[in-house]
Amino acid sequence: MRMFYVWLRMVLSLKIEMVFTIVFSCILIVYCSNPYAVNPAEFTLYTKYLIPIGVCVWLLVSLRLHLLITNSVPIDWIAINEIVERPKKIVANQISIAFLCFSILQMLIAGIIASAIIIAFSSGWDLFAFIFKLYLIYYALPFAWAWVTGLSISVVYVYYSRKRAVLFICVFLLWIITLFYLEYGLVSFNVFIENRWPYIDPLLHLTFLKENMLVKLAYFICSIGVCFILMKVRRNIIGISISVILIIFVTFTTYNVQNKSQLDKILLANDYKLYHQIKNETHGNIKMTDNWRITGVQFEPESRYPIQIELTLDKKENVVRFSINEQFEIDHIKSEDKNLSFKQQGSIVEVETNGVRSMVLYYKNTFGSSFYPLTSNVILLPFEANWYPQSTHLNLYSIDSFGILHTNVQTKSCKHVEIIKGEKHYRWHGDKLDCLSIIKGPYKQIKVQNTKLFVYEPFLTKSKNYIELKDQLISIRSELCRLFTKLKNTSYCTNKNKIETIVIIPKSLRTTNLSLYDSTVSNGYYTFYVDPFLDVNYKPVTVHIEELATFLIPYRLLNDEQLSFFISQYLIEKLDIKSVGYLRRIMDKYPVKLEEWDRYTKLPVDEKEKALIQMVKEMERKN
């Protein structure tokens, strides 16, 4: 009880500081809980406004509180009178209690912000945990740094000398001013402030959380180190010199590491190279060979040869010819410790086998492209990317008349898709590889009604929304299989009520935000590529995908633009799908027979169905 009264007196003597803390915390909660944000992770961009103010507030509160704590316990008097065996332990306990209260407050703020965001975005526990983690990394750690710095200054002031404490304050102020100056002035320097991108970049913004946290912890430890130096080094000039050297070393090392690893510039250069390679690419009538199969895969993105593929020939042949994604280059091909001669032209690789029955392909080291990155933190190699050899030549990329690059133009069909998530290193050996996807980054794997979902974390929503999406995909399949006899014998229709996996991926910023190639469907495996700036506050991502699926899936199955638009309008009305306006937007990009469309839209649903059947008959007759 006595301890409670001591703490109460301390708090009452910090009236001004407490007002600052309460006002700032309220502003922080309101600002970060913005109900009109498009992306739930958008509050991480507000660090450029809130962190400098928050650091000052928490530094002031910590300094004043710890000065009261350290001054309230007369350590020397207690030691002389031998009242307590270790009087410094009393101070340490009070400091620990203060830090515990600070930590609880930060977690409480994180919980309030996360709760407000999941209510605004109609989401669930998965998004709550994600937002909670983001707050701790982007806000709580910088504030903890300020808290520990205030503690260090007060300890030096009370137990060592006021002169050293003043020097510590001067060093810290110069440090923080220099730090914020560099963060606001240099896009390649990022410690406490997210000033590099004015938006949530799905490729670069949320994929380096671990590194972000480690950098903040380095500065946290550095502050403790400076305090320790000033306490232990007797001569002030030497202590200050060592402290300044330590600060400069940590700051320069951070800048140097971040400057060398500017992934956005590397990927931009790779995108530029890939774009011109595709633009100037010409394919003759070159036939691929199918006398081989993949029997081994070794994947290590940070190694000299990030991808190694083992091919086994069914019988001896002089030449093996296959295609791969243009963004990958083969470094060399080995068989029995001997290099085989090969030639790669764009996506086509031709190997002179010299009669061998197996070989290993070694890919050149690369970070990939923004479409299919291959880094230590973010990996996106879906099976439709054709990142391993294909026995048919698939045109993965296309550049339209406006110069816009489209991906996933042609994809292979699969009997089974193996999805590997979150692994840096992967090895597989078997008789024959069907389809393999490797995904690492800000994705969450969840399971709803025996269906696996791989969802970009800011797009997480409630389980009931995933169930509704699954039901709508089943309904779309039922309608398409009922209407079009052409599809009845395909794997899309033969697997009744089977939806194995749904993958939701934000598109690259280097391509159009809406394309007819934004979905792939193969034997119960669905992949949807969506706008990275999708407003999932307005509607959950599942509602967006429901409308997108009405024309993306028909186009992928039937490969007819006009027919896909007509089918989409029919499905939206028939299945009562909420329209977000995607059909109108995609129609603006492709030519449509307006008179025929106007007549069609005025028809009731039953008449639309008859009109669709007639269109298909005419299309089959022409073919």
VEXFIDO-542377 format. One record per residue: z, x, y of N, C-alpha, C, O in turn. Coordinates in steps of 0.05 Angstrom, whole numbers, plus 5000, padded with zeros to 4 digits. Each point is the difference from the previous one (the first is absolute). Example, Ala and Ser with C-alpha at 12.3 -4.5 7.8 and 13.67 -1.06 7.14 Angstrom:
2
515652644886500049825024500050185024501350215000497349725021500150165024501449855022500450105022
END
This chain:
623
500050174976500049835024500050175025498649945020503050294980500150185023497350125005499250025023499350054956497350115003498249805013498350075017502049674976498449795012500449995030498149985016504450044993500649995029499050245014499149985023500950254964498950255012497149965005498950075021499749834958497149965003499349785021498150025015503649784987499649795020500350115028498449935017503550254987500450125027497550175007499150015023499950134957497750175004497649835009498550075018501049724967497749825006500349885028498049985014504449944993500549875026499550205023499349935022501250334972499650205021497050085002499350165017499049724966497150065000498549755009497949944988503249925031498749745008497150035008498349864991501250335027497250045010498150084977497849894998503250304986498350104977499549774981497849984989504249855006499649784981498049805011498549884985501650075041498149825013497150114996498249854993501550415012497450134996499049964971497749934995504250124986499349984972499249724992498049964986503549845023499449724993497349915012498449884987501350195039497549925013497650134987498049874995502250395000497750144987499549894972497749964993504450004991499649894973498749735001498249944983502549895036498849745002497050025007498349874989501150315031497250055008498450104976497849924995503450274990498750114977499449794979497749994989504249845005499649794980497849805009498349934984501949995041498049805010497250125001498149874992501750385017497450135002498850054973497649954996504050154985498950064973499649754983498550024981502749765027499649754984497949835013500049764996498250365018497849855014498749804982498650084981501749665023498849804983497049975003498749864984500150275036497249985004498450254991497650025005503850164982498750244990498049934978500449814985497450345013498049954980500850134973499549884979501750355023500850154976503050034999501250075021500149894957503050024999501150275005502350035007496050184989500950285006499450085028500450235008498849585009499250075028502450105016499550155020502949784972502350095016500450314999501350115017497450024964500250294999498550135023500550235008497649625004498550105023501649995026499350135019502949724981501649975024501950245004501650005019498450204963501750235003499550155026501850125011495749874999499350145024501549895024500350135021500749624977501549885022503050014994501650055019499249904956502849954994501650254992502450025005496250184983501550234990501250175023502350074998496250005024501250155021502549875012502050135005497849604999502349865011502349994980502350055007497049904968502149984979501450264996502450014996496250225005501250264996502050055023502250104995497149835029501850045023502549824997502350095005497349664987502349824997501950094979502450025004496550054972501850084978501250285004502250054991496450125024501250265007502449965018502150134996497649705024502249945018502449884986502350085004497249714979502149874986501450194981502550014999496050154986501150194981501750215014502250074991496850035031501450215015502749895010502150134997497949645016502549885011501949934978502450055003496749834975501749924979501350244986502450004995496150215000501150234986501850175018501850134990497749865036501950135018502749864999502150135000497849614999502649854997501350064974502550034999496049984979501150054974501350284999502350034991496250175018501050284998502350055019501850154994498249715029502250045019502549844992502250065009497449734975502349824993501850124979502349914996496850304990501650124979500850295009498350175000504349875007500950275008500350184976502250024989495750115003500050154975502150235001501550044981498550115041501850235003502949914998501650134986499149665028502849905000500849914972502350054991495949814995500649904973500450244981501749994983496650215021500250244982502650155005501250104981499649935045502450145006502549864988501750134989498349615014502349854990499749934970501849874989496150214999499549964971500449714992501249944979497849885038500149714994498149934978500749844982496950275019498049964980499050274991499750195016499749834957499250264990497350095011499750245008498349584993497450075011499349805022498749804995502150255030499549815022497149955006499249795010499150424985497149965006498849794982497949885006503450064971499049804982500149725013498449834994503650135024500349755014497649955017498849785001500450435014497649985017497549964984498349835007501550314971497649984982499849714989497849894999504549994994500049734990499149805021498449824995502650225030499249825021497050035007498749805006500350454994497250045005498349874978497949885005503050144970498649874977500049705003497949874995504350025014500149705004498149925022498649804997501350365024498149945022497150014991498449825006501050384978497250024989499449774981497849904999504250034985499649774982499449745015498349854993503250115029499649765017497250015012498649805001500650445008497350035011497849944979498149865006502350244970498149954978499949704993497849904995504549985004500049714993498549845022498649814994501950265031498649875022497050034998498549815003500650434990497150054997498849844977497849895002503750104976499049844977500049705006498349854991503750075025500149725009497649935017498749794997500750395022497649955017497550004984498249835004501650364976497750014983499749744984497849894997504550004994499949754985499249765017498549834991502550175034499249785018497050005006498749804999500350445007497150035006498349934976498149855003502750254974498549944975500049704994498049894992504349995012500349714995498249845019498649814991501550265034498449865020497050034994498549815003500750434988497150054995499149844975497949895000503750114979499149854976500049705005498549854987503250055031499849725008497549945015498649814995500850375025497549975016497550024983498149865005502050314974497650054984500149854974498350044982503649785015500249834975499950184975498549944982503150275018499950184977502650004985501749825005498750374977502450004983501450275000499850165018501749894960501750234997498550265001501150195012496649824977498450254999499450115029500450235005498849585012499450085028502650075014500150185017502149684977502650065012500850294995500850145018499049944956500750274993498250215014501050215008496549724994498150185014500750045029500050225010500549565004500650015029502750145004500350155019501749794964502650135001499750304999501250155015497249944966499550294996498650125025500850225009497349645002498550105024501950035023499950195015501949614989501950025023501850254997500450145019500649904957501850234996498650265006501250195012496249844980498650255005499250035029500350215012498649585000498950025027502149975022499650115022502649764973502049955021502750114994501250155016499949794960502750084994500350304999502150115010496050044979500250294999500050135027501750185005496549755014500250125027502749935014501150175014499949594982502549925012502350164987501950085014497949974960502050164986500050295011502150135002495549975004499750265011501550025027501550195005498249605012501449995026503049984995501650125015499249734965502849964994501350274992502250075010496650074972501050264991500050215022501950165002496149835016500050185023502349945018501350195010499349564996502349935016502650094988501850105014498449874960502450094985500350315003502150105005495750044992500050295001500950105028501750185002497349695019500750085027503049965005501350175012499749604979502949945004501850194985502150085010497150004965501650194985500050275014502250135002495549965007499950265014501749985026501450205007498449585007501449965025503150024997501450135015499649734965502949974996501250254986502150105009496649994970501350214983499150285006501150194990496849855027499150275005500150055030502050115010495949825005500250045029498149805014497949934990502950005034498449825016497450135008497949865002502250405003497650145008497949994978497649955006503250084969498149984978498949724997497749964994504149855011499149724998497949945021498049864994502450245030498049965021497450144993497849885005502450364984497650144991498549844978497649995000504049904982498949844978498549765012497849934991503449935028498749775013497450085013498049874998502150365016497550105014497850064980497749935004503150204974498050074979498949744988497649984996504149834998499149754988498149855018498049894992502850095034498349865019497250125003498049875000502050405001497450145001498449954974497649975001503850024977498849964974498749724998497749974993503949835015499049724998497849955020498149854993502150265031497849975019497450134990497949885002502450364988497650144989498849854977497649974997504249934985499149854976498549755008497849954990503349895028498649755008497550075016498049854998502050365017497650085015497750064980497749925004503050234975498050074980499049754985497749984994504249845000499349764984498249825016498149884989502350095037498349835016497450135008498049875004502150404997497650145009498150094979497650035005503450014970498350104978499849804978502149914989495550015003499749804979500750124973500549864981499450415017500550134974503050064996500750134980501049795038502950064998501549744998499949835018501650134961501449754995502750064986500050074977502249885037502650044988501549735001500749894979499950015045501549755002498349775011500749774996497150295016498449795014497349974986498650204995500749554998497449954988497949955022499549775008499450455002498249985023497250084994498350015017501250034957497350104992498049784998497750035008503149744981498149784997501149755014502349944998496049925017500949765014500049754982500349785010499350264964499949784981501050104973500550244996499949584985500850074974497550084984498449844992501450425004497750114984500950004971501850144992496849704991500949984972499750264984501450044980497050145030499550254986502050225009500850174983500049835042501550225011502849935010501750185002498849575004502549935014502449984982502250095007497449794969502349944983500150164975501549954982496850255016499750164975501650265000500150134980501249935043501450265002502949945008501250155015500049644974502749935006502050224991501950065014497650054963501850214989500050245018502150115007495549985001499750235018501249945027501350175012498349594998501249915025503050025000501350095019499949824959502950004996501050294999502050075012496550114974500950274997499950155026501850175006496249785011499950125027502449925016501350175014499449574986502349915015502650124989501850085016498449954958502450124988500250305008502150115003495650025000499950285008501250035028501650195005497849635013501150015027502949925000501650105015499249724967502749934996501750244992502150055012496950104968501450244991500050225021501950155003495949865012499850215021502249955021501150205010499449554997502149945020502750104990501650125015499049834959502550094989500150315000502150125005495650004989499850295000500650125028501450205002497549685019500550095027503049985007501150185011500149604981502949965004501650224986501850115011497549944964501450204984499750285013502050155001495649915009499550265013501850035024501350215005498849585012501650025025503050014994501550115016499349784961502850014993500850274989502250105006496050034979500850244985499350265015501450204997496549795020499250255014501750025026500049815016501550404987501950035022498650035027500949875019497150294982498750055026498049785006498249954984502149935039498349765007497150075000498349854991501050385021497250075003498650034973497749934997503850194984498950044973499749724986497949954987504149885016499949744987497749835011498649874985501150145042497849845012497350114991498249854995501650425004497450124992499349924972497749934994504250094987499549924972499249714999498249924985503349915030499549714999497149945010498649844988500750295034497349955011497850094981498049874996502550364991498150104980499749814977497849944991504549954999499949804978498549755008498349904985502250005040498649765009497050055003498449844992500950395020497150075003498750024973497749914996503750224985498950034973499549734986497849964989504149865012499749744987497849845014498349884986501650125041498049855014497250114995498149854995501650425007497450124996499049964971497749954996504150084985499349964972499049714995498049964987503449855025499249724997497249965012498349874988501350235036497449985014497850134983497849894997502750354994498050154985499249864974497649984994504449924991499449854975498449755006498149954986502849895034498649755006497250055011498249854994501550365021497450065012498050084978497649945002503350214977498250084979499349784981498050014986503749785013499549794980499249745014501149784994497050245025499149765013497949864982497650055002503449784981498449884980497849825012497849984988502849905035498049825012497550155008497849904997502550345013497750165008498450094976497550015000503950074979498750094975498449774988497750044993503549735005498649774988497749915018497949914990502450105036497849935018497650184996497749914999502850354998497850194995498749944973497650014998504049924982498949944974498449745001497949974986503149835029498549755003497350055014498049884991502050295029497550065014498050134981497649935000503450264984498250134981499049814980497650004993504149824996499249804980497949815012498149934987502449985038498249815013497150115001498149874993501750385016497350125003498850074973497650004997504150054984499050064973498749744989497950014988503449775015499049744990497549925016498149894989502050155037497849925018497450144992497949895001502450374992497650164993499450014971498250154991503349704993499750014971497649844991499649785009498950334972497749864988500350024970500450224989499349564998500349994971497349934987498849805006500350384977497649934984500849844976502349924997495850024986500549854976501150184978498650064981503850045023501250194982501849854980501849855008497750184967501549864979502550164992499850244995502549625004502550134990500050014970498549844987503150335002500250014970502749874993501950015015498149874961502549874991500950114973501349864984498050395011500650134975502750155001500450194985501449735033502550135003502249795006499449775006503150324992502249835007502350175011500250244995501449645022502350145012502350004981500949784991500150455001502250024981502550145012502050034986497950045040502350135012499849995030497950035012504449925001500250005029502550155008502249954989497650245030502350145011499849985030498050075012504249835000499949945029502450135013502349934994497250265024502050145016498950045028498650205004502049635015498750015027500550265015498350075017503950074978500650245016499150264986500450215011498349764966499150244986497350095010498749875016500450364974497450115009497849824991498049965014502349924962498049814990501449734995501149964979499049875041501749764999499349814977501749864990495750135003499249824978498550164979498250155006502749824969498650124978499349784979501849864991495750125002499149804982498850134975498350175002502649754975498950104975498049804989500649774996496950334999497949844988499550094971499950244995499849574987499350064972497349874994499649775005498650394984497349904994500049884972501250124981497549665016499849874973498250164981500550014976497550125035498350184985499050225019500049975024499050244964499050225016497549925016498149894990502050165036497849955018499750245019501850155005495749885005499550225018501049945028500750195015499249554993500749935027501949765000499649814985502350195033501849775005499749945030500250175017499449574988499649925028501849765006500049814985501550215036501949785008500249995030499050175014502349624996500449975029503049995006501649904984499150205040502749985010499949935029497950015013504449914998500349955029499050245016500850234995497649725025498850215017502150175014499450235007503049674997502050155015501250234983501450175010498149834964501050214982497850194993497749934995503050335003498250214992501150144975502450054999495950014982500850154977500050295007498050115010504250034984500250285006498750164977498350175005502549784971498750134977500549834975501849835000496750224979500349864975500350214978498450184998503749784985500550204980499949874972500649774996498650404985500249924971500550264984498550195001503749804985500850234984500150265017498950214992502449775031500450225019497450115011500050235011497949624987497450095012499149795020500249764995498850345028499049825020497349894992498250154991501449595013497449874995498549975026501249965021496250074978498349975023499749705006499649844983500750095043499749725008498849985028500050205015499149574992498949955026501049735010499849804986501350195038501049755012498449945025499950165019498949604982498549915023501249735008499349804988502450205033501349755008501849904978502050144994497549634995501749894980499250064971501449944982496350195015498950054973500550294992499550195015501649844961500650274989498550034974500149834983498650395015498450064975501150274989500150205014500649794960501350234987498250104977499149844984500550425015498650124977502150074980501650195004498549674973502250034981499950244982502150094991495550025005499750234982501049944972500950184985499049565007500749924973502949964995500849964977501050055044502949964996500649704995498449835008503950124980500749724994502149895020500649765000500650415017502049915019500050195024499250234998501749675025500150155024502249895019500849774997500150395021502049925020498850035028499150225007501049575009499050015027502350065019502249884998497550315019502150085020499049925028498050115010503549705002499249915027501050205021502150134997496349905025500950165022502449885014500349755001501450425010502449905014499149855025498450105015502849674989499249835023502349815007501649934983498549995042501849795009498749724997501249805006496350204984498649754998499049905027499550165018500249584984499249885025502049785007501849954985497949935039501849785007499549754983501749834998496050164988499449784982501650044974501249814989498750435000501350074975501450275004499050204991503449795022501550255005501250124974500549864981499950405020501150144977501950225010499250235001503249695007501950185011502649984984500249844982501850325026502549994985501549745004501549924983498249965041501549765006498449744998501249794994496350225009498449754999497550064982498450175006501449674973497850024981498949724995501549814994495950165010498749744995497550064984497950055011502349934963497850054982499749764981500650024976498649755034499649774983497650054982498350165006501549704971497850054982497349955012498150124993501849685027497549945012499050225018497749995010504050224996499150225016498250204985498950185012500849774962498350184984500750295003498350185002504349884998501050275004499750174975500350255001499349634976499450154976497249934990498949805009499950364974497149974993499349724990501649874985496150035023498949744991497350054986498450175008501249674971497450034985497849845012497750004991502949855031497949865015500250085029502250065010495649935004500050085028500849765017498449815002503950195010501049785016499950095029501050215008497849625009499950055028502649915014500249775007501750414995502649935010500149955030501449825009497050335006500049985029497449885010497950034987502349845036497549905013500550015030502149945010495850135005500049995029498149785010497650014994503549805020498349775009498450075025500150235010498449585000498250055022501550065026498850115019503849824982501650075024501450274997501550085018497950064960501350264996502849994990501450205001499449574988502749964990500050074970498349904985503750255007500250084972501649794984502149925009496850004968501349824982500650144974498450164991503949794997500850124975500149784978499949775006500350324969500249824976497549824998500249784991497550335017497649834999499349934972499349774994500750424988499649954971502450114985500950225004500149624977502350094984499549954971498349834992503150314991499749974971501849784990501949925013497449974964501749804987501950144980499250204989503149685006502050134983501149804980500249765005500450354971501449844980503050015005501549814996499450435014502850035005500350205023498650205001503349745018500550185022502850104999501949854998498450425002502650125000500650095029498550155012503749754999500850065028502450184999502149924990497750325021502250195002500950005029498550065018504149884987501049995027502250215005501850044984497950095039502250175010500450274986502050135003496049964980500350254986498350225012497649955005503650285000498550225011498350144978497850095006503349924970498650134978499649804977501849854993495950154996499349824979498150134980498150135007502549834967498350104979499549784980501849844993495850154998499249804979498150134980498250155008502349794967498150094979499749764981501949874992495750085000499449784982497250014990498550205003500749594984497349994988497849935021497950125000502849695018498049925020501449875023501549814997498050295027501249885024498449775010497550025002503849755002498649775011500150005030498150105013504049804999500349995029502850105008502049904989498250285030502550125008500250005030498250095014504149804996500550015029502650155005502049964986498050215034502550155008500549945029498450045018504049854987500849915027502750125007501949974984498350155039502650115010500149965030498050065014504249854996500349965029501949775005501749934983498049945040501949775007499249754986499349805012500950204961499349774984502449924983501550174991498849575004502149904984498949874975498249835002502850244975499249874975502049784993502350064996496749705001501749784993498749844977497650034995503949804992498949844978500849715005502449935003495649894997500549725004498549854978497550014998504049844985498849844978498050174984497749924996503350314994498450174982497550125014498350124987501549865039497850125015501250235017501949965015496950284982500950225016498650005027497649935002503950135019498950015027500750285012502250094998495850035014500350255015499449935029497649955007504450045010499749905027500850215021502150134997496349905023500650175023502649895013500249765006501850414997502849915005500249825025501449804999497350265024500249825023498849724995500549825015498050154963498849744993501749854980499149794990503350305003501649874981500849725009500549955024499749864957500749735007501749884978500850144982499649605018501749874980498649964974497549994999504050004979498949964973498449754998497949994987503049805027498549744998497250025012498249874991501550315028497350045012498150144980497749944999503550254986498450144980499249804977497750014990504149815003499549804980497849825009498249934985501949995041497949825011497350145000498049884994502050385013497550155000498950024971497649954997504150104984499150014972498849744991497949994988503449795019499049734993497349945013498349894987501450205038497549955013497750174988497849914998502950344994497950164987499249884973497650014993504349874993499349864975498349765005498149954986502649905035498449775008497250075008498049874993501750355022497450105009498350074975497749934998503650214983498650074976499149754984497749994990504049825008499449754985497649865013498249914986501750085040497849865014497450164996497949884995502250385008497650164998498949994971497549984996504250044985499149994972499049734992498349984982502749815030499149734994497249955013498349874988501350245036497649945015497650174990497749905000502850354993497850184995499950104971501850144991496249764995499750084972499550304996500750114980498350015041499450294999502650164996499850224989502549675019502550154999501649954975501950144994497349654990501749904979500650214978502150004988495950175007500450204978500950275011500250204985500549825041501050255011503050024996501349804994499750445008502950054997501649855020502449934996496450015027501449855021500749724990502249905008496249984976500549724991501249994972501349804994498350404990501049994972503050044999501349904981499850245038502950055001501449785015500750035023499749754964501249765012502950055009501650114984499149825040502750025011501250284998502450044999495950165000500950284998499550155026497850085006504349965009499950185023502050224996502449965004496650274988501750224993501350135024502450045001495950035019500950165022498649925026497749935000503950075022498949955027500850245017502450065003495750075009500550245017499149935028497849925005504050115015499549945028500150265016502250125002495549975008499850265013498949965029498149865004503250275016498849995027497550185002499950214988498149705026497550145002500350255017501950025016496250164981499950245017499249925029498449815003502750335016499349945028497150095006498949945021500050224961497350115005497849804992497650065005503149714984497949814992500649735012502049965013496149854984500449745011502449854988500650044977500749805040502449864990499449774982501949884988495650045009499249784983497250054988498150045015501749954959497550054987499849834975502149924989495550035001499749854975500850164976500249894978500450375026500750174977503050054999500950194987500749645026502950055003501649914976502449975002496349974976501549914976498550104975497550015000504050054980498850064973501549834980502449965001496149954979501149834979499050114973497650044997504250014985499250114974502149934979502150114999497149694984501649944976503049955006501750114987498849725033502849935007501350195020502349975006496250225005501150195019498649955027497650025003504049925017499049935027500950215020502450075000495850035016500750175022498949885026497749925001504050075019499249905026500550215022502350105002495749965013500250185023500149835025498149865006504150165009500449835023500250165026500550244999499249625023500150125026502750145004502149874996498050395011502650135004501749895022502450035001496349835018501549875022500349704996500249855019500050084956500349724992502549885012502250124999497649655014502349865011501549854978499549764996502350384990501449874978502549855011501549894984498950115042502049835012498949725003501549804996496050185012498749745003499849854974500849774998498250374981499949894973500650234981499250235006502249734972500450214980497350114989498049855001502050394989497650124991498649844978497650004998504049854987498949844978498249785010498049934988502749955035498349795012497350125009497949874997502250375015497550135008498250054976497649955001503750144977498450074976498949754987497850014989503649775012498949754988497349935012498249934985501650085041497449945013498050224994497749944994503150315008498250224994498849984972497650064996504049864985499249984972497849794996498450034982501549775036498049794996497150095004498249884989501450345026497350115002499750284989497850084992504450075007499850284989499549994970498450154990503049684996499749994970497249894993498750124983500449665029497349904993497850215006498150034985502350115038497950205006500150234980497950104991504449995001500250214980498849924973498850164986501549585007498949914974497149935001498550054981500649835042497249895001498250175018497549984998503750195019498450185017498049855017497750085003503249705009498249845018501749925024501949854998497350255026501649955024500049705007502249885003495450004999499849725008501649824981501649835009498050214966501449834980503050035001501549814997499450445008502950055002501349845023502249914998496350075025501149855023500249714993502049875007496050024980500049724993502249944980501449805001499050384980502149974980502750015013501849844994498550345025502650035014500849755014502349914998495849965017500649755014500849794980501949845006496850154972500649804979502950054989501549814997499150444997502650064988502349955020502149904992497450165033502149965020500749705002502449935002495649904997500549715001501149894974501849855000497050244978500749894974502950084992501549834990499350425015502650104992502049985023502350094997496949805025501849965023501350275009502450035003495850175000500950275008500150015031498249915013504050204997500450035029498050215010500050234992498449685027498050195011501150155024501249885018498550384982500850175022497650075018500450125021497249824970497650055015498350224990498150095014502550014962498550234990497149924993498250165004501449604986497349924992498150015025497850104998503249795024498450005024499450285010497850075009504350114989499650285009498050154983498450155010501749814964498250144982497149905003498150154997501749595009497349885004498750115026497650015001504050065018498950115025498750284995498450085016502450054962498950264994497550004983498650204998500949574990497749984982498349765008501149795008496250234989498349775007500449764982500150034976500149745036500449754985498049795010499449995024499549854958498249785008501649785013501349844986498750155040501949835015499549704994501949854997495550075002499549724996501049914972501249794997498250374984501049944972503050004999501249844986500050355028503050015001501249765014502049894990496850035032501149765014499849754983501949845000495950134986499849774982502050014977501249804993499250434997501950044978502949945008501449874985499450235038502849965009500749715005502449934998495649915007500549715006500349844974500949775001498450354977500249854974502849984991501650185005499149604980502749994988500150204977498050124992504449934997500450214980498349954975498950194990501049565001498449954976497050065004498750114982500349835041497250065006499650305004497950104993504150045017499850295002499750124972498550194996503149714985499850104973497249964988499050194988499849585016497349954990498050195014498150104987502349945039498250175015500150294990498050144998504549954995500350274989498650034974498650204995501749614987498750014974497050015004498650154985500349705034497150005005499150275011497950104992503850025025499350275011499850204977498250175000503749824982500050194978497649974982498850194991500449565004497649944983497550125014498350124987501549845039497750105015500050314999497950124997504549995006500250305000499250114972498550204999502449674980499350094973497049964994498750174987500149615024497249954996498350215014498050104989502849985035498650215015500250274986498150154998504349904991500350264986498450014975500150204985
END
